[in-house]
Amino acid sequence: MSDLFERPPFRVVTFGHINPIPLMRENILSFFSIGKKIALDFLLPPVCLSCFAPTGQAKLLCTQCFAQLSFISEPFCPLCALPLPFSLDPPPTTLLKTETPSNPASPCPSCEQAPPPWAQARAALLYDEAAKKIILPLKYADRTELAPFLANILAMVGKDMLSQYHALVPVPLHKTRLRQRYYNQAALIGHSLSKVTGLPLIVDGLIRNKKTPSLEGLNRQERTIIMTDAIHINPQRQAALLNKKIILIDDIMTTGATLTACCQALAPLTEYKPAILVMARTPPPDIARPYKESLT
């Protein structure tokens, strides 16, 4: 199980512009004491996790990159996490406040008509170009140092949810894709989130025993067909999952087909519907445009 968290070996990547400084800092820090950190900061100054501009502090975004992130604020659907198109909330940086809302939004019409198999869902960001710059490098370019930063954001936006549940379970990868990628990005985020919150992470609670093609570009119906019977409970983790309130962790939620498959797999073991906590939510175009305009 520990091999899911080991840093992948060096390999050539082609996703965007890759700067070696963050990874070099992580590798060097593993060999030096805290007392020598000042010298390391002088030789390899901390840089922004997205644009690599100097930040003065490691593992953070610069002010400009952080301001470009579209945090999902209320009102949003509590079941699918989509921001409602009439949102006129303050700018996104205020969304890191964790007060409980006095008037939570009602489910969107789509979820009222066909409720998903989970109890609630929360996404930190709108999945736009700014979000892609901090999510896709973790997923495809071995930028594993991004996981703790993303987990800290999830801990803030999901504070109320995290206090109500027993354990975290990452959405699984098929073993073939895990060998290709060397790690499961959802598990890395979950591992860091577990450290922040104290909630246990059942990293291999679910297994993906059906090799599925990429779901990118497919609609809900196509994704649902592909994910049918693709995810199951790990028999060795049944006792750990029995009658537990589970939060499913993933990086991106699009149609929810993969998360639905996870919920269906968990259903026989617990009377509680899982919750969903993801880094970003892909919205339909008719929601994305007015929501983005309301933040400017």
SVG drawing of the C-alpha trace seen along z (x, -y; Angstrom):
<svg xmlns="http://www.w3.org/2000/svg" viewBox="-38 -42 61 52">
<polyline fill="none" stroke="black" stroke-width="0.4" points="0.0,0.0 2.9,-2.4 4.0,-2.2 1.0,-4.3 2.7,-7.3 6.3,-6.9 7.7,-9.6 7.7,-8.3 11.1,-7.8 12.3,-10.5 10.8,-10.4 10.3,-12.8 7.0,-14.5 5.3,-16.6 2.5,-18.4 3.0,-22.1 6.1,-23.9 7.8,-21.8 10.1,-23.6 12.4,-21.3 12.9,-23.6 9.9,-22.5 10.8,-18.8 14.5,-19.5 13.6,-21.3 11.6,-18.4 14.4,-15.9 17.1,-18.0 15.0,-18.7 14.7,-15.0 18.5,-14.9 19.0,-18.2 18.0,-19.2 15.7,-22.2 18.7,-24.2 20.1,-24.1 16.8,-25.3 18.0,-28.9 20.9,-27.9 18.6,-25.9 16.2,-28.9 19.1,-31.0 20.3,-28.4 16.8,-27.4 14.3,-30.1 10.7,-29.0 8.6,-29.5 4.9,-29.5 3.5,-26.1 1.8,-27.2 3.9,-29.9 7.2,-29.4 7.5,-33.0 9.4,-33.7 7.0,-33.5 9.2,-33.7 7.5,-30.6 7.5,-27.1 4.4,-25.1 2.2,-28.1 0.8,-30.0 1.8,-33.6 -0.9,-36.3 -1.6,-36.6 -2.2,-32.8 -4.3,-32.5 -6.5,-35.4 -7.2,-33.6 -8.7,-30.6 -12.5,-30.5 -13.6,-29.2 -17.2,-27.9 -19.2,-29.9 -22.8,-29.7 -25.3,-29.3 -24.3,-25.9 -26.2,-22.7 -25.5,-20.6 -25.8,-17.4 -23.8,-17.9 -21.7,-20.9 -22.5,-22.9 -22.5,-26.7 -25.9,-28.1 -26.0,-30.6 -27.4,-33.5 -24.5,-33.5 -23.4,-37.1 -21.2,-36.3 -18.1,-38.3 -14.7,-37.6 -13.3,-34.0 -10.7,-34.8 -13.4,-35.3 -14.6,-31.7 -11.8,-30.3 -13.9,-31.4 -15.6,-28.4 -18.7,-29.8 -21.7,-27.6 -24.2,-29.2 -27.5,-30.4 -29.5,-29.5 -28.0,-26.5 -29.0,-26.3 -31.6,-23.8 -30.7,-21.1 -30.6,-22.2 -33.6,-21.1 -31.5,-18.2 -30.7,-16.7 -34.3,-17.2 -35.5,-15.2 -32.9,-12.5 -31.0,-12.6 -27.5,-11.1 -26.6,-8.2 -24.6,-10.3 -25.6,-12.5 -23.8,-15.7 -21.1,-17.0 -18.6,-19.9 -16.1,-21.1 -13.5,-23.7 -13.0,-25.2 -14.6,-25.7 -12.7,-23.6 -11.3,-26.3 -7.8,-27.1 -6.5,-28.4 -7.6,-25.2 -6.1,-23.0 -2.7,-24.6 -2.6,-23.2 -4.5,-19.9 -3.3,-18.5 0.4,-18.7 -0.3,-16.5 -2.3,-14.1 0.0,-13.8 3.4,-15.4 4.6,-13.9 4.1,-17.2 3.3,-15.3 4.3,-18.3 1.0,-19.9 -1.0,-17.3 -0.5,-18.9 -1.5,-22.4 -4.7,-21.0 -5.5,-19.1 -5.2,-22.2 -7.8,-23.9 -10.1,-20.9 -9.7,-21.0 -10.9,-24.6 -13.8,-24.4 -15.0,-21.0 -14.6,-21.8 -18.2,-21.2 -18.5,-18.0 -15.2,-16.6 -16.5,-16.9 -19.5,-14.7 -17.8,-11.6 -15.6,-8.7 -13.1,-8.1 -11.7,-9.1 -11.6,-6.8 -10.0,-7.9 -11.5,-7.0 -9.4,-4.1 -7.3,-3.7 -7.1,-0.4 -3.8,1.3 -2.7,0.8 -3.1,-2.9 -1.5,-2.9 1.6,-1.3 1.6,-3.9 1.2,-6.9 3.1,-5.4 0.6,-6.8 -3.1,-7.6 -3.5,-11.4 -6.8,-11.1 -4.9,-8.9 -2.1,-11.5 -4.6,-14.3 -6.4,-12.0 -3.2,-11.1 -2.4,-14.8 -6.0,-15.6 -5.8,-12.7 -2.8,-14.3 -4.5,-17.7 -7.8,-16.5 -7.0,-13.4 -9.6,-11.4 -8.3,-7.9 -7.6,-7.2 -8.7,-3.8 -6.5,-4.1 -7.4,-0.8 -11.0,-0.5 -12.2,-0.4 -10.7,1.4 -11.1,0.7 -11.1,4.2 -12.4,3.2 -10.0,1.5 -12.0,-1.4 -11.0,-3.8 -10.5,-7.4 -13.8,-9.2 -12.7,-12.6 -15.1,-14.0 -17.9,-11.5 -21.4,-12.5 -23.1,-11.2 -24.8,-8.2 -21.6,-7.1 -19.7,-7.4 -22.3,-5.5 -22.3,-2.6 -18.5,-2.4 -18.4,-2.6 -21.0,0.1 -19.6,2.8 -16.1,1.2 -15.5,0.6 -15.9,2.9 -15.1,3.2 -11.7,4.5 -12.5,7.7 -9.6,7.0 -11.1,3.7 -14.8,4.7 -14.4,4.6 -12.9,1.1 -15.7,-0.2 -18.6,1.6 -21.3,-1.0 -18.9,-3.9 -19.7,-7.4 -17.3,-7.7 -16.1,-10.8 -15.0,-9.9 -12.0,-12.0 -11.2,-12.8 -9.5,-15.5 -12.2,-16.4 -16.0,-15.7 -17.6,-16.0 -20.8,-14.0 -20.4,-12.0 -20.4,-8.6 -17.3,-7.4 -18.4,-8.6 -21.8,-6.9 -20.0,-3.6 -18.1,-4.1 -21.3,-4.8 -23.0,-1.7 -20.0,0.4 -20.2,-0.9 -23.9,-0.6 -24.1,3.0 -21.7,2.3 -23.2,-0.8 -26.6,-2.4 -25.0,-5.9 -24.7,-7.5 -21.2,-8.7 -20.2,-12.4 -18.2,-13.7 -15.3,-16.1 -13.4,-17.0 -10.9,-19.6 -12.8,-20.9 -16.2,-20.7 -16.6,-20.8 -19.7,-22.9 -21.9,-23.1 -21.2,-26.1 -24.4,-27.8 -23.3,-27.9 -19.6,-28.6 -20.0,-31.8 -22.4,-33.7 -20.7,-32.4 -17.3,-33.6 -18.7,-37.0 -20.2,-37.4 -16.7,-37.0 -15.2,-39.9"/>
</svg>
